[in-house]
Amino acid sequence: MKKYLSVFALYVRCSICKVTGILLLLWAGQTLYFREKLSDALTYYALPVTENEYGMASMTRSFTRLEDMFTAPFAAMAAAAFLLTVVVLCLPGTSRQAKTGYTLARLGIPERETFVCQAVYNGAVLLIFWAAEAVLCYLLCRYYGMLAPEDYVSSQTILLAFYRGDFLHSLLPMADISGWASSLCMLLSLALSTAAFPYFQRRRKFFSDALVSTLVTVAFFVRGVGEGYGDAMYIFTALIVIPHILYQLYAFDDEENDVREQETVGAENCAGGNRT
C-alpha cells in the first residue's frame, strides 16, 4: 500500500502546483471578464430613455439576461485552461521528466499498476477542474443577482440560467441524463488517455488518443439544450478510445514479454553452445 501511496504522492508533487496556478488564473480571468460585462450592462441600463419627435420612446431599456453573460470569450478561457491542465497531466513519467520515470522504476511497481494509479489521479484532477469551474459560475451568478435590476432577478433566475444557457447547461446538465452520461464517458476517456500517453512515450511510441479525446472535449463541450450531437460525439469517442487504449496496453505488454522470452532463450542457447 505504501508503494501506491508513493506513486500518488509523486503525481501530486509533479502537477498539483501547476494545476492550482491554472485554476487561479482561470478564476481571475473569468471573474474580471464577467465583472466588466456586467458593468457594461448596468451602464447601458442606466442610460436615460429618450423620446423622438412624436413623443415616443426611441430607446427601450433592456438588460442582459444571466445566461447571456457567459459568452464565447468566457468559454474560451475555460477551454484554454483545460488544455493546459491536460498537458500538465500528460507530462509526469515522460522522457521530459526523466526523474519522475526513474523514481517510478525504483518503486518496483508493475507498469500496468502505475498506469492505473495515474489514470485514477488524472480523473480526480479533471473532476476538481470541473468542480472549480462550476463553483465559480455559481458564485458569479450570485454576484449577478446582487447587482442586476429587480425586474431581471427572481428566486429561479440561477436555476433557469443553468437550463437555458448553453455553456452553463453543458457544465452542469441538471436533469439531462444523456448529458451526465456522455460527460462521464468522456471523463473516463480523458483519464485513461492522459495516463496512457506517458506509458507509451516511455517506450518510444507516440500515442494520439489523448489528443483525440482532448480535441473532441473542447470542440463539442458547449452544446445547446436538447442538441444530442455533442453527447453522441462524446459517447462515440469514448467507445472508440477506451477499448483501443486497453487493447494497446495489453498487446504492447504481451509483445514486450515475447521479446524478453526470445532474449532469454537466445541467451540460454548461447550459454549451452559455449559449454559444448
MIDRENVEX-593992 format. One record per residue: x, y, z negated of N, C-alpha, C in turn; residue in three letters; residue number from 1. Coordinates in steps of 0.02 Angstrom, whole numbers, always signed. Atoms other than C-alpha are relative to their C-alpha. Layout:
N
PT     n.c1     n.c2     n.c3    ca.c1    ca.c2    ca.c3     c.c1     c.c2     c.c3   res     n
PT        X        Y        Z        X        Y        Z        X        Y        Z   ALA   NUM
...
***
This chain:
276
PT     n.c1     n.c2     n.c3    ca.c1    ca.c2    ca.c3     c.c1     c.c2     c.c3   res     n
PT      +41      -61       +0       +0       +0       +0      +43      +63       +0   MET     1
PT      -43      -59       +4     +142     +120      -41      +28      +17      +68   LYS     2
PT      -27      -14      -67     +211      +99     +135      -50      +38      +43   LYS     3
PT      +52      -33      -40      +46     +150     +212      -11      +72      -24   TYR     4
PT       +5      -68      +26      +33     +300      +96      +59      +42      +23   LEU     5
PT      -59      -36      -25     +208     +347     +151       -9      +21      +72   SER     6
PT      +14      -17      -70     +152     +341     +332      -47      +60       +4   VAL     7
PT      +47      -56       +0       +4     +456     +297      +34      +64      -24   PHE     8
PT      -35      -58      +25     +115     +572     +196      +47      +29      +52   ALA     9
PT      -45      -23      -54     +237     +580     +341      -39      +40      +52   LEU    10
PT      +40      -36      -49     +100     +631     +463      -25      +67      -28   TYR    11
PT      +23      -62      +32      +35     +760     +339      +56      +52       +2   VAL    12
PT      -56      -48       +0     +208     +839     +323      +15      +26      +70   ARG    13
PT      -16      -21      -68     +228     +844     +511      -50      +49      +29   CYS    14
PT      +51      -38      -36      +65     +930     +553      -45      +44      -42   SER    15
PT      +52      -35      +38      -36     +998     +408      +11      +76       -1   ILE    16
PT      -13      -72       +1      +51    +1168     +401      -17      +32      +68   CYS    17
PT      +15      -26      -66      +36    +1190     +589      -75       +4      +12   LYS    18
PT      +72       +0       -9     -147    +1142     +591      -33      +54      -42   VAL    19
PT      +27      -52      +44     -183    +1257     +444      +11      +69      +31   THR    20
PT      -14      -64      -33      -98    +1401     +536      -45      +12      +60   GLY    21
PT      +45       -6      -58     -201    +1366     +693      -70      +19      -23   ILE    22
PT      +67      -14      +24     -362    +1366     +593       -6      +72      -28   LEU    23
PT       +2      -69      +26     -318    +1529     +505       +0      +51      +56   LEU    24
PT       +0      -45      -58     -279    +1613     +670      -68       -1      +36   LEU    25
PT      +66       +6      -32     -442    +1547     +742      -52      +38      -40   LEU    26
PT      +48      -36      +42     -542    +1612     +595       +9      +76       +7   TRP    27
PT      -13      -72       -5     -458    +1782     +606      -23      +27      +67   ALA    28
PT      +19      -24      -66     -482    +1799     +794      -75       +0      +11   GLY    29
PT      +72       +3      -10     -663    +1743     +797      -38      +48      -46   GLN    30
PT      +32      -48      +46     -708    +1848     +645       +6      +71      +26   THR    31
PT       -9      -67      -27     -634    +2005     +722      -43      +11      +62   LEU    32
PT      +41       -6      -61     -721    +1971     +888      -74       +7      -18   TYR    33
PT      +71       -2      +20     -890    +1938     +804      -16      +67      -33   PHE    34
PT      +12      -64      +34     -873    +2093     +695       -3      +57      +50   ARG    35
PT       +0      -52      -51     -832    +2202     +846      -63       -2      +42   GLU    36
PT      +61       +6      -40     -977    +2134     +946      -62      +21      -39   LYS    37
PT      +56      -21      +42    -1097    +2159     +802       +0      +75      -10   LEU    38
PT       -5      -73       +7    -1033    +2336     +778      -26      +35      +62   SER    39
PT      +25      -30      -63    -1066    +2375     +962      -76       -6       +4   ASP    40
PT      +73       +9       -2    -1242    +2304     +947      -35      +49      -47   ALA    41
PT      +30      -47      +48    -1278    +2411     +793       +5      +71      +26   LEU    42
PT       -8      -67      -28    -1210    +2566     +879      -51      +13      +55   THR    43
PT      +49       -8      -54    -1319    +2538    +1032      -71       +5      -28   TYR    44
PT      +68       +0      +29    -1472    +2504     +924      -14      +67      -34   TYR    45
PT       +9      -63      +37    -1443    +2667     +828       -8      +60      +47   ALA    46
PT       +8      -56      -46    -1448    +2774     +986      -72      +25       +0   LEU    47
PT      +68      -27       +0    -1598    +2892     +990      -37      -19      +64   PRO    48
PT      +42      +16      -58    -1741    +2846    +1105      -15      +65      +37   VAL    49
PT      +12      -59      -41    -1751    +2973    +1246      -64       -7      +41   THR    50
PT      +62       +0      -39    -1905    +3022    +1345      +14      +31      +69   GLU    51
PT       -7      -28      -67    -1919    +3055    +1531      -48      +59       +9   ASN    52
PT      +40      -60      -13    -2013    +3199    +1614      -74      -12      -10   GLU    53
PT      +71      +15      +11    -2179    +3108    +1592      -16      -14      -73   TYR    54
PT      +13      +10      +71    -2157    +3092    +1404       +3      -73      -21   GLY    55
PT       -5      +71      +16    -2123    +2906    +1411      +73      -17      -17   MET    56
PT      -67      +19      +21    -1975    +2819    +1331      +38      -29      +60   ALA    57
PT      -42      +25      -55    -1837    +2795    +1458      +49      -54      -22   SER    58
PT      -44      +52      +27    -1740    +2680    +1344      -32      -32      -60   MET    59
PT      +30      +35      +56    -1811    +2549    +1229      +54      -30      -44   THR    60
PT      -48      +27      +47    -1722    +2491    +1075       +0      -77       +5   ARG    61
PT       -6      +72       +1    -1656    +2314    +1079      +63      -18      -40   SER    62
PT      -57      +23      +40    -1535    +2213     +975      +18      -70      +21   PHE    63
PT      -24      +66      -22    -1428    +2062    +1017      -22      -54      -49   THR    64
PT      +21      +56      +43    -1501    +1900     +952      +61      -36      -28   ARG    65
PT      -56      +33      +34    -1394    +1796     +835      +35      -50      +46   LEU    66
PT      -32      +52      -41    -1364    +1652     +956      +38      +30      +59   GLU    67
PT      -35      -32      -55    -1310    +1776    +1091      +65      +34      -21   ASP    68
PT      -63      -28      +25    -1168    +1839     +980      +59      -47      +14   MET    69
PT      -52      +50      -11    -1072    +1677    +1012       +9      -10      +75   PHE    70
PT       -8       -3      -73    -1018    +1714    +1190      +61      -41      +23   THR    71
PT      -55      +38      -29     -888    +1640    +1307      +68      +14      -32   ALA    72
PT      -65      -12      +33     -736    +1728    +1228       +5      -34      -69   PRO    73
PT       +0      +34      +65     -787    +1658    +1058      +14      -74       +9   PHE    74
PT      -11      +71      -14     -795    +1482    +1130      +70      -13      +27   ALA    75
PT      -67       +8      -28     -631    +1509    +1224      +52       -2      -54   ALA    76
PT      -47       +2      +56     -540    +1545    +1062       -2      -68      -35   MET    77
PT       +6      +67      +31     -607    +1383     +988      +33      -52      +44   ALA    78
PT      -30      +48      -47     -552    +1288    +1144      +77       +4       -3   ALA    79
PT      -73       -8       +4     -375    +1361    +1135      +27      -30      -64   ALA    80
PT      -22      +28      +64     -360    +1316     +951       -4      -76       +0   ALA    81
PT       +8      +73       -4     -424    +1140     +987      +58      -30      +41   PHE    82
PT      -54      +26      -41     -294    +1115    +1125      +66       +0      -39   LEU    83
PT      -61       -3      +40     -154    +1171    +1009       +0      -54      -54   LEU    84
PT       +5      +52      +51     -217    +1053     +874      +14      -69      +29   THR    85
PT      -12      +64      -32     -216     +906     +994      +75       -9      +14   VAL    86
PT      -72       +3      -13      -36     +947    +1044      +38      -16      -64   VAL    87
PT      -33      +12      +64      +16     +952     +862      -10      -72      -23   VAL    88
PT      +13      +69      +21      -66     +783     +829      +36      -51      +44   LEU    89
PT      -34      +47      -45      +19     +703     +979      +75       -3      -11   CYS    90
PT      -73       -5       +5     +196     +756     +932      +32      -49      -50   LEU    91
PT      -35      +45      +48     +235     +652     +774      +12      -69      +28   PRO    92
PT      -17      +66      -24     +326     +494     +821      +27       -2      +71   GLY    93
PT      -27       -2      -68     +379     +551     +996      +75      +13       -3   THR    94
PT      -72      -12       -3     +557     +574    +1056      +18      +71      -19   SER    95
PT      -13      -69      +20     +540     +760    +1022       +5       +7      -75   ARG    96
PT       -7       +2      +73     +525     +717     +838      +32      -67      -18   GLN    97
PT      -35      +64       +9     +654     +578     +832       +8      -18      -74   ALA    98
PT       -8      +13      +72     +675     +598     +644      -62      -36      -27   LYS    99
PT      +61      +32      +22     +493     +551     +618       -2      -73      +23   THR   100
PT       -2      +68      -25     +511     +398     +729      +49      -43      -38   GLY   101
PT      -50      +37      +39     +668     +346     +635      -27      -18      -69   TYR   102
PT      +29      +13      +66     +577     +362     +468      -53      -55       +4   THR   103
PT      +50      +53       -9     +433     +256     +533      +32      -68       +8   LEU   104
PT      -35      +63      -10     +555     +123     +588      +29      -26      -65   ALA   105
PT      -30      +21      +64     +638     +120     +417      -52      -28      -48   ARG   106
PT      +52      +24      +45     +471      +90     +330      -16      -74      +11   LEU   107
PT      +10      +70      -13     +462      -81     +412      -72      -21      +11   GLY   108
PT      +70      +15      -13     +277      -70     +456       -8      -17      +74   ILE   109
PT      +10      +17      -71     +221     -156     +618      -28      +59      +39   PRO   110
PT      +19      -57      -41     +193      -36     +762      -76       +7       +6   GLU   111
PT      +73       -5       -6       +9      -79     +780      -31      +31      -62   ARG   112
PT      +28      -28      +62      -24      -38     +598      +17      +74       -6   GLU   113
PT      -17      -72       -3      +69     +127     +619      -47      +38      +46   THR   114
PT      +48      -30      -47      -42     +164     +768      -68      +10      -33   PHE   115
PT      +65       -6      +34     -198     +130     +663       +2      +57      -51   VAL   116
PT       -6      -53      +50     -136     +244     +524       -2      +69      +33   CYS   117
PT       +0      -65      -34     -103     +386     +646      -68      +15      +30   GLN   118
PT      +67      -11      -27     -272     +362     +729      -49      +22      -54   ALA   119
PT      +43      -20      +56     -360     +373     +561      +15      +72      -22   VAL   120
PT      -20      -67      +20     -261     +527     +513      -22      +52      +51   TYR   121
PT      +20      -48      -52     -291     +614     +680      -75      +11       +1   ASN   122
PT      +72       -7       +4     -476     +578     +668      -22      +44      -58   GLY   123
PT      +16      -41      +59     -481     +655     +494      +16      +73      +13   ALA   124
PT      -18      -70      -16     -390     +812     +555      -50      +31      +48   VAL   125
PT      +49      -27      -48     -510     +832     +701      -67      +13      -34   LEU   126
PT      +61      -12      +39     -657     +815     +580       +7      +64      -41   LEU   127
PT      -12      -62      +38     -580     +952     +472       -4      +60      +46   ILE   128
PT       +4      -55      -48     -560    +1061     +626      -73      +16      +16   PHE   129
PT      +71      -11      -15     -744    +1037     +670      -36      +32      -60   TRP   130
PT      +34      -26      +60     -800    +1069     +490      +20      +73      -12   ALA   131
PT      -22      -69       +9     -695    +1228     +479      -35      +47      +48   ALA   132
PT      +35      -42      -49     -772    +1296     +639      -74       +7      -17   GLU   133
PT      +71       -3      +18     -948    +1251     +581      -11      +45      -60   ALA   134
PT       +6      -43      +59     -921    +1336     +413       +8      +73      +19   VAL   135
PT      -11      -70      -22     -853    +1493     +497      -62      +26      +36   LEU   136
PT      +59      -23      -37    -1002    +1503     +615      -59      +13      -47   CYS   137
PT      +54      -11      +49    -1123    +1485     +469      +12      +65      -39   TYR   138
PT      -15      -61      +37    -1034    +1623     +372      -11      +62      +44   LEU   139
PT      +12      -56      -45    -1039    +1736     +524      -75      +12      +10   LEU   140
PT      +73       -7       -5    -1225    +1701     +540      -28      +36      -62   CYS   141
PT      +22      -35      +60    -1249    +1755     +360      +20      +74       +2   ARG   142
PT      -23      -69       -7    -1147    +1912     +395      -47      +38      +48   TYR   143
PT      +48      -31      -47    -1262    +1949     +543      -66      +16      -36   TYR   144
PT      +63      -11      +36    -1414    +1930     +430       +3      +58      -48   GLY   145
PT       -7      -55      +47    -1344    +2058     +309       -3      +69      +35   MET   146
PT       -6      -65      -34    -1320    +2195     +441      -52      +12      +54   LEU   147
PT      +47       -8      -55    -1448    +2162     +577      -65      +33      -23   ALA   148
PT      +64      -30      +18    -1612    +2259     +581      -50      -53      -25   PRO   149
PT      +46      +47      +31    -1753    +2180     +482      -45      -35      +51   GLU   150
PT      +43      +30      -51    -1856    +2150     +639      +32      -60      +34   ASP   151
PT      -35      +54      -34    -1723    +2029     +702      +25      -54      -47   TYR   152
PT      -24      +48      +50    -1694    +1932     +542      -60      -28      -39   VAL   153
PT      +51      +34      +41    -1804    +1805     +453      +33      -59      -35   SER   154
PT      -27      +58      +36    -1783    +1652     +344      +19      -56      +48   SER   155
PT      -14      +53      -48    -1775    +1546     +503      +51      +22      +54   GLN   156
PT      -44      -26      -52    -1650    +1652     +601      +59      -46      +14   THR   157
PT      -59      +42       -8    -1498    +1543     +570      -19      -68      +29   ILE   158
PT      +22      +65      -25    -1593    +1381     +598      -17       +3      +74   LEU   159
PT      +18       -8      -70    -1665    +1444     +762      +60      +12      +44   LEU   160
PT      -60      -14      -38    -1495    +1506     +818      +37      -65      +16   ALA   161
PT      -34      +64      -12    -1421    +1331     +799      -41      -45      +46   PHE   162
PT      +41      +38      -47    -1566    +1261     +900       +3      +31      +71   TYR   163
PT       +5      -33      -65    -1567    +1392    +1040      +67      +17      +31   ARG   164
PT      -65      -20      -27    -1384    +1441    +1057      +39      -60      +26   GLY   165
PT      -37      +55      -30    -1280    +1333    +1173      +61      -19      -41   ASP   166
PT      -61      +16      +38    -1118    +1347    +1075      -16      -27      -69   PHE   167
PT      +17      +21      +68    -1197    +1332     +903      -32      -69       +1   LEU   168
PT      +32      +65       -3    -1305    +1184     +955      +50      -55      +19   HIS   169
PT      -51      +49      -17    -1155    +1097    +1034      +44      -16      -60   SER   170
PT      -41       +9      +60    -1058    +1123     +873      -37      -40      -53   LEU   171
PT      +41      +33      +50    -1200    +1063     +762      -66      -18      +33   LEU   172
PT      +59      +18      -41    -1331     +966     +864      -66       -4      -37   PRO   173
PT      +62       +2      +39    -1459     +969     +722      -36      -67       +8   MET   174
PT      +39      +62       -6    -1594     +840     +764      +13      -37      +65   ALA   175
PT      -15      +31      -65    -1518     +796     +933      +44      -62      -12   ASP   176
PT      -37      +62      +15    -1468     +614     +906      +52      -15      +54   ILE   177
PT      -48      +13      -54    -1385     +598    +1077      +61      +45       -7   SER   178
PT      -56      -45      +10    -1277     +749    +1036      +47      -26      -54   GLY   179
PT      -42      +29      +53    -1216     +670     +874      +36      -63      +24   TRP   180
PT      -29      +63      -24    -1187     +501     +958      +58      +13      +48   ALA   181
PT      -53      -14      -48    -1087     +574    +1102      +61      +33      -33   SER   182
PT      -56      -32      +36     -983     +682     +984      +41      -50      -39   SER   183
PT      -36      +52      +37     -940     +532     +877      +41      -45      +47   LEU   184
PT      -38      +40      -49     -889     +433    +1031      +62      +37      +23   CYS   185
PT      -58      -38      -23     -776     +573    +1089      +51       +9      -56   MET   186
PT      -47       -4      +56     -702     +591     +914      +42      -63       -5   LEU   187
PT      -37      +63       +2     -654     +407     +915      +49       -4      +59   LEU   188
PT      -44       +0      -58     -583     +426    +1090      +60      +45      -10   SER   189
PT      -55      -47      +13     -478     +577    +1039      +47      -27      -53   LEU   190
PT      -42      +26      +54     -416     +494     +879      +46      -56      +26   ALA   191
PT      -40      +56      -27     -358     +337     +971      +50      +23      +53   LEU   192
PT      -44      -20      -55     -286     +425    +1123      +58      +43      -25   SER   193
PT      -55      -40      +27     -185     +552    +1022      +49      -42      -40   THR   194
PT      -46      +46      +34     -114     +409     +919      +37      -45      +49   ALA   195
PT      -32      +42      -51      -78     +306    +1075      +55      +37      +38   ALA   196
PT      -50      -37      -38      +20     +446    +1157      +71       -9      -27   PHE   197
PT      -69      +11      +25     +172     +439    +1040      +19      -73       -1   PRO   198
PT      -14      +72       +1     +157     +249    +1029      +32      -22      +66   TYR   199
PT      -27      +20      -65     +187     +229    +1215      +58      +44      +22   PHE   200
PT      -55      -45      -18     +301     +380    +1230      +66      -26      -29   GLN   201
PT      -60      +30      +30     +424     +293    +1112      +26      -57      +43   ARG   202
PT      -19      +55      -44     +426     +153    +1242      +13      +24      +72   ARG   203
PT      -16      -30      -65     +465     +273    +1385      -57       -9      +50   ARG   204
PT      +58       +9      -44     +289     +258    +1455      -48      +59      -11   LYS   205
PT      +47      -56       +5     +178     +409    +1493      -71      -27       -5   PHE   206
PT      +68      +23      +12       +1     +387    +1429      -47      +59       +7   PHE   207
PT      +40      -59      -18     -130     +503    +1504      -69       +1      -33   SER   208
PT      +68       +2      +29     -284     +452    +1402      -13      +59      -47   ASP   209
PT       +9      -58      +44     -254     +591    +1276      -17      +63      +40   ALA   210
PT      +14      -57      -44     -252     +719    +1417      -71       -3      +27   LEU   211
PT      +68       +8      -27     -412     +649    +1492      -53      +16      -53   VAL   212
PT      +49      -12      +54     -506     +648    +1326       -3      +73      -19   SER   213
PT       -2      -71      +20     -449     +824    +1284      -34      +44      +52   THR   214
PT      +29      -41      -53     -497     +899    +1452      -75       -9       +4   LEU   215
PT      +72      +12       -2     -668     +816    +1451      -34      +33      -59   VAL   216
PT      +29      -31      +60     -700     +878    +1274       -8      +75      +10   THR   217
PT       +3      -72      -11     -659    +1058    +1321      -49      +18      +55   VAL   218
PT      +41      -17      -58     -748    +1055    +1489      -74       -7      -13   ALA   219
PT      +71      +14       +9     -913     +985    +1426      -25      +12      -71   PHE   220
PT      +21      -11      +70     -920    +1046    +1246      -61      +44       -3   PHE   221
PT      +57      -46       +2    -1035    +1195    +1273      -51      -22      +52   VAL   222
PT      +53      +24      -44    -1195    +1124    +1346      -67      +22      -28   ARG   223
PT      +64      -26      +21    -1372    +1188    +1342      -43      -53      -36   GLY   224
PT      +45      +44      +36    -1508    +1116    +1233      -41      -41      +51   VAL   225
PT      +37      +44      -45    -1584     +966    +1321      +37      -20      +62   GLY   226
PT      -40      +18      -58    -1446     +955    +1451      +40      -63      -17   GLU   227
PT      -30      +63      +19    -1393     +774    +1446      +64      -18      +36   GLY   228
PT      -59      +19      -38    -1250     +777    +1570      +63       +4      -43   TYR   229
PT      -58       -5      +43    -1125     +834    +1438       +6      -60      -46   GLY   230
PT       +0      +59      +43    -1175     +695    +1319      +18      -63      +40   ASP   231
PT      -15      +58      -42    -1168     +570    +1462      +75       -3      +18   ALA   232
PT      -71       -1      -16     -992     +626    +1509      +42      -20      -60   MET   233
PT      -35      +20      +60     -934     +609    +1329       -1      -75      -10   TYR   234
PT       +8      +72      +12    -1003     +433    +1311      +35      -39      +55   ILE   235
PT      -32      +35      -55     -942     +380    +1484      +76       +1       -8   PHE   236
PT      -72       -5      +10     -766     +444    +1448      +24      -46      -56   THR   237
PT      -19      +42      +56     -761     +356    +1280       -3      -74      +18   ALA   238
PT       +6      +70      -21     -820     +192    +1358      +56      -21      +47   LEU   239
PT      -57      +16      -43     -676     +203    +1482      +66       +3      -38   ILE   240
PT      -64      -12      +33     -538     +270    +1371      +14      -50      -56   VAL   241
PT      -12      +42      +59     -562     +166    +1213      +20      -72      +19   ILE   242
PT      -23      +67      -20     -558       -7    +1297      +68       +0      +34   PRO   243
PT      -65       -4      -34     -411      +50    +1404      +57       +5      -50   HIS   244
PT      -52       -7      +51     -312     +101    +1251      +13      -67      -34   ILE   245
PT       -7      +64      +35     -346      -63    +1161      +33      -53      +46   LEU   246
PT      -30      +48      -47     -303     -164    +1316      +74      +13       +9   TYR   247
PT      -70      -18      -10     -141      -69    +1346      +41      -14      -63   GLN   248
PT      -35      +11      +63      -95      -83    +1163      +20      -73       -8   LEU   249
PT      -14      +71       +9     -109     -271    +1156      +39      -29      +59   TYR   250
PT      -37      +26      -58      -47     -303    +1334      +73      +21       -4   ALA   251
PT      -70      -23       +4     +109     -198    +1305      +37      -37      -55   PHE   252
PT      -33      +38      +53     +146     -286    +1140      +14      -72      +22   ASP   253
PT      -12      +68      -26     +125     -456    +1224      +58       -1      +49   ASP   254
PT      -55       -5      -48     +243     -401    +1362      +67       +6      -37   GLU   255
PT      -62       -7      +39     +372     -347    +1233      +19      -66      -34   GLU   256
PT      -14      +64      +32     +355     -514    +1142      +28      -50      +50   ASN   257
PT      -26      +46      -52     +382     -609    +1305      +73      +16      +16   ASP   258
PT      -69      -20      -14     +540     -508    +1339      +46      -23      -56   VAL   259
PT      -42      +22      +56     +605     -545    +1164      +10      -76       +1   ARG   260
PT       -7      +73       -4     +569     -731    +1185      +48      -20      +54   GLU   261
PT      -47      +16      -54     +660     -734    +1351      +72      +16      -20   GLN   262
PT      -67      -17      +23     +808     -645    +1274      +26      -50      -51   GLU   263
PT      -20      +49      +50     +810     -768    +1129      +19      -66      +33   THR   264
PT      -14      +62      -35     +801     -918    +1245      +66       +6      +39   VAL   265
PT      -62      -10      -37     +939     -845    +1354      +60       -1      -46   GLY   266
PT      -55       +0      +47    +1048     -816    +1203      +15      -70      -25   ALA   267
PT      -10      +69      +23    +1020     -994    +1142      +33      -42      +54   GLU   268
PT      -30      +38      -55    +1062    -1064    +1314      +74      +17       +8   ASN   269
PT      -69      -21       -5    +1221     -961    +1320      +42      -31      -56   CYS   270
PT      -36      +29      +56    +1269    -1021    +1148      +12      -74      +10   ALA   271
PT       -7      +71      -13    +1236    -1202    +1198      +53      -14      +53   GLY   272
PT      -49       +9      -53    +1340    -1182    +1356      +71      +11      -26   GLY   273
PT      -65      -13      +28    +1484    -1111    +1257      +25      -57      -43   ASN   274
PT      -21      +56      +41    +1483    -1257    +1137      +21      -60      +41   ARG   275
PT      -20      +56      -42    +1490    -1383    +1279      +65      +15      +37   THR   276
***
